[in-house]
Amino acid sequence: MLVIALFMSAGIASTAWAKSERNLAKAACITGAGTWDGGTSAGGAAARAVVAAKPFSDLTAAKDNELRKVVRAVVNDPDSQSAVHAFGAWCKKHFSTVAKVSAGNYEVSLLSRKSG
């Protein structure tokens, strides 16, 4: 009985953790849609402040490998068009029914990017 109880509590805990990670990811995707709407300036403090806080900071240790990879890329360089685009693609794939996510551009403005 004790073994069954331990397995059940572990299963419930992992399910709750997965749901929590999904909720964090959804929040990050919604925040990202508003942050990288095509008008975000490269080098701007706004995008850096967004990725320094939750839920992005928590998702850098996500169990989902693909999510962890795209979030870390955005956290490391929130001005990178390729990182922002990859994050947006992940969001649209996983939260296509969320209107703000599906309509999001996930772009760093071409006019504001630093020129080489």
C-alpha positions in Angstrom: 0.0 0.0 0.0 2.8 2.4 0.9 4.5 1.8 -2.5 1.3 2.4 -4.4 0.7 5.6 -2.4 4.3 6.8 -3.2 3.9 6.1 -6.9 0.5 7.9 -7.0 1.9 11.0 -5.1 4.9 11.1 -7.5 2.6 10.9 -10.5 0.4 13.6 -9.2 3.4 15.8 -8.4 4.9 15.3 -11.9 1.5 16.0 -13.5 1.1 19.2 -11.4 4.6 20.3 -12.3 3.9 19.7 -16.0 0.7 21.7 -15.8 2.6 24.5 -13.9 5.3 24.5 -16.7 2.6 24.7 -19.3 0.9 27.6 -17.5 4.3 29.4 -17.3 4.9 28.7 -21.0 1.5 30.1 -21.9 2.1 33.2 -19.9 5.6 33.7 -21.5 4.0 33.2 -25.0 1.3 35.8 -24.3 3.9 38.2 -22.9 6.2 37.6 -25.8 3.4 38.3 -28.3 3.0 41.7 -26.7 6.7 42.4 -26.3 7.9 41.4 -29.8 5.1 42.8 -31.8 7.3 44.2 -34.5 7.7 47.5 -32.8 10.2 46.4 -30.2 13.5 48.3 -30.5 16.8 46.3 -30.6 18.8 47.2 -27.6 15.8 48.4 -25.8 15.4 47.9 -22.1 11.8 46.7 -22.3 12.6 43.3 -23.9 15.6 42.8 -21.5 13.4 43.5 -18.5 10.7 41.0 -19.8 13.1 38.1 -20.2 14.8 38.8 -16.8 11.6 38.2 -14.9 9.1 35.4 -14.5 8.0 33.4 -16.4 11.0 33.5 -18.6 13.5 33.1 -15.8 11.7 29.9 -14.6 11.4 28.4 -18.0 15.2 28.4 -18.6 15.1 25.2 -16.6 12.0 23.7 -18.2 11.8 19.9 -18.6 10.6 20.3 -22.2 13.9 20.4 -24.1 12.6 22.4 -27.1 11.0 25.0 -24.8 14.1 25.3 -22.7 16.2 25.8 -25.8 14.1 28.6 -27.3 13.6 30.4 -24.0 17.3 30.3 -23.2 18.0 31.8 -26.7 15.6 34.6 -26.1 16.8 35.3 -22.6 20.4 35.3 -23.8 19.6 37.8 -26.6 16.1 39.3 -26.6 17.2 41.4 -29.6 17.9 38.4 -31.8 15.4 38.1 -34.6 16.1 34.4 -35.0 15.7 33.7 -31.3 12.5 35.7 -31.1 11.2 34.0 -34.2 12.0 30.5 -32.9 10.3 31.3 -29.6 7.2 32.6 -31.5 7.1 29.4 -33.6 7.2 27.3 -30.5 4.4 29.3 -29.0 2.2 29.1 -32.1 2.8 25.4 -32.3 1.7 24.8 -28.6 -0.8 27.6 -28.1 -2.4 28.0 -31.5 -5.9 28.5 -29.9 -4.8 31.5 -27.8 -5.8 34.5 -29.9 -2.9 36.8 -28.8 -0.4 34.1 -29.5 -1.7 33.1 -32.9 -1.9 36.7 -34.0 1.5 37.6 -32.5 4.4 38.7 -34.8 7.3 37.7 -32.5 9.5 40.1 -34.4 12.2 42.6 -33.6 11.6 45.7 -35.8 13.7 45.7 -39.0 14.1 49.5 -38.7 15.4 49.4 -35.2 17.9 46.5 -35.5 21.5 47.4 -35.1 23.3 47.6 -38.4 26.6 45.8 -38.8 
